[in-house]
Amino acid sequence: MQRPKNYISQTAAVENLKRLFANNPDSDQLSVEELLIAAARDDQKPQTNRNWLANKMTQMKYHDLIRPVYRYGERKKLVGIELSIRGKKALGRISADSSKTGQLPATQPGSPLGVQDITGSVKNFRDNNPEFDVVFELKLKKPASHNN
C-alpha cells in the first residue's frame, strides 16, 4: 500500500518523535509548551507555531506514534501529546514484542489500569493477531439498590 504523498515516512516521523522527547526521557506526555521548547520554536509567532504543531502531529498520528491530549471546557483545547504503544516501542520504552504476547502493558505496582490502557491493549492485540475475532465489551454496573 502506497502512502499519500503529503505524509512523511515512518522513519522520519520517528526521528521527529525522538527529537521532541529527547529532553524528557521519563515522560510519555509532553505539553504544547514542552513541544515548542524541544523544537526550539520562536515564541513570538504563535500562529506559525500552531500550524507547525498541527503538521507534526498529523504526521506522527498517521503512523500511530502519538495521541493528542485535549482539555475540555467551553471549547476543546489541545494541551499536549501522549505516546501511543507504537510510539513507546519506537523510542525503546517498551519492547517491540510486548504486544504479541497479548498481555497488558506493565504499570507501576499498585496503580490501576485505566480504560485507555485496556482498550489500547485490546486494539494492539486485534491489530497484531488478525487470525482472532476479538470482542471486547465494557459496561457500567448497576448500583446494588437497583438489583430487585
N, C-alpha and C positions, 0 to 999 in steps of 0.2 A: 504494500500500500504506500503510495507516494504522499508525502506530507504537503500541505499547501505551501506555496512559495513565501508567504508572509511570516511563517514560523521559522525560528532558528532551529538548528539541530539539537538533539538531546544533549550532546557533548557540550555545546556552547551554553545551553541552559544550566547544566550542572556547574560549569565554570562560573557563571554569574552567581549561582547559589552559593558556591564556595566563597566567592569574594564577599558576598553580603554577610555571611555567617562567620567569617574569619575572626572577627573581634569578639564573638560570642560563642565559643566552642561548647559551652554547657547549656545553652538555651535553645529550645526548639521553636521559640517565638521571638519575633522582632517587632517593635513598634514602628510606625511610619517614620518617626524621628530617628530611630536607630538605623533604619534602612537608608535614609538620606545621608546620615553621617558616614555610614560604611561605604557609600558610593561617592563620598566627597562631593555632594551636590551643593551648589550655591544656594544658600537660603534666601537670597534676595529675589528669586524667581519662582514663586510658589506655583503658578500655573504651569510653567515648564516642568517643574518637579512632579506635579500631579500627572502630567502627560507621560513623562519618563517612567514613573512608577506604574502607571496603568499598562504601558507597553511591556515592561519587565514582568509584571505579574501575569499578563496574558501568555507570554512565552513560557513561563515556569508552570502555570496552570495547565497549559496544553500538554506538557509532559508529565503531569500529575506529580509535581515536586512540592507544591505548596497548596495551602488553602487560605483564603482571605479570612481575616478576623474582623467582624463588624461590631459596632456598638449601636444599639437601637434606642432611639429617643423619638424626637419629633421627626427625624429623618434617619435613614440608615447611613452610618458613617464608618469608613474604613479606618481601623485603628492599628492594623498591623497584618503580619502574615504568620502562618504556622506551618512547620514542615509536615508533609504527608509521610506515610510509611515509605514510599518510594524516595522521597527527599532525604529521609533519615538514612536509608540504605546508600544513597549516592554520596552522602557525607561521611559514611562509615560509622554512623552512630548505632546502627543495628546490623546484624549480619545479613548478608544477601539471601541466605536460605531460610530465614526465620518464618517467612510467610508460607513456605512449602510444607511446614510441619502441621499447619492448622492450629497452632497454639496462639493464644492471645499474647500481645507484646508484654514484655516484662514491665512491671510497675514497681514503684518504691514499696517496700514492705509496709503493710498497714494502710496503704492508700487504695480506696475503692476504684474499680473500673467505672468509667463513665459510659454513657450511651454511645458517644462518638467513638470511643476505643473499641467497643464491641462491634458496632456496625461497620467500622473501618476494617476490623479483622475479618468479619464475615465477607465484606466486599473483596478483600485481598484473597481470601480462600477461594471464593467464587471465581475470581479472575485467573488464579493460578491453577485451578482444578476444574477445567471445563467439562470433565467427564462426570461430574456430580451435578445433580439438580438440587441446589441449596435453597431451602425455605427457612426464613427467619421471621419470627413473629414476636412482637413486643407489645404487651397490653398492660394498662394500669389495673391494679387490683381494686375491687370494690371494697369500701370500708366494711368492717365486720358487722356494723349495725344494719347494713342493707342485705345481709345474707339471711333471709327469712325462709 
